Amino acid sequence: MLHTAIPWEYLPQELGLGFGMTCWRTLRDWNDAGVWQRLHEILLGKLPATD
């Protein structure tokens, strides 16, 4: 069975993203704040201009 993800705690420190739980909390907070929804709306709004 293929596995495409790694546990947050195994996120390589070399990436400079902080600790796994810090990344998880940041993504959770962005989701709660509607960041992803707003980003999606902005990108959809730009689609007509790109033909």
C-alpha positions as CSV (number, residue, x, y, z in Angstrom):
1,M,0.0,0.0,0.0
2,L,1.3,3.4,-0.9
3,H,1.7,6.0,1.8
4,T,2.1,9.6,0.6
5,A,2.3,11.5,3.9
6,I,4.6,11.5,6.9
7,P,3.7,12.2,10.5
8,W,4.1,15.8,11.4
9,E,6.8,15.0,14.0
10,Y,9.0,13.5,11.2
11,L,8.9,16.7,9.1
12,P,12.6,17.3,8.2
13,Q,14.1,20.2,10.1
14,E,16.3,21.0,7.1
15,L,13.2,22.4,5.3
16,G,13.3,25.3,7.8
17,L,9.5,25.0,8.5
18,G,9.8,24.5,12.3
19,F,8.7,21.6,14.2
20,G,5.9,19.4,12.9
21,M,3.4,20.4,15.5
22,T,4.1,24.1,14.8
23,C,3.4,23.5,11.1
24,W,0.2,21.6,11.9
25,R,-1.0,24.4,14.3
26,T,-0.2,27.1,11.7
27,L,-2.2,25.2,9.0
28,R,-5.1,24.6,11.4
29,D,-5.1,28.3,12.3
30,W,-5.0,29.4,8.7
31,N,-7.9,27.0,8.0
32,D,-9.9,28.4,10.9
33,A,-9.2,32.0,9.7
34,G,-10.5,31.2,6.2
35,V,-7.1,31.7,4.5
36,W,-7.5,28.8,2.2
37,Q,-11.1,29.7,1.2
38,R,-10.0,33.3,0.5
39,L,-7.0,32.1,-1.5
40,H,-9.2,29.8,-3.5
41,E,-11.6,32.7,-4.3
42,I,-8.8,35.0,-5.3
43,L,-7.4,32.4,-7.7
44,L,-10.8,31.6,-9.2
45,G,-11.3,35.4,-9.8
46,K,-8.1,35.5,-11.7
47,L,-9.0,32.6,-14.1
48,P,-11.1,34.7,-16.5
49,A,-8.2,37.1,-17.1
50,T,-5.9,34.2,-18.1
51,D,-8.3,33.0,-20.7
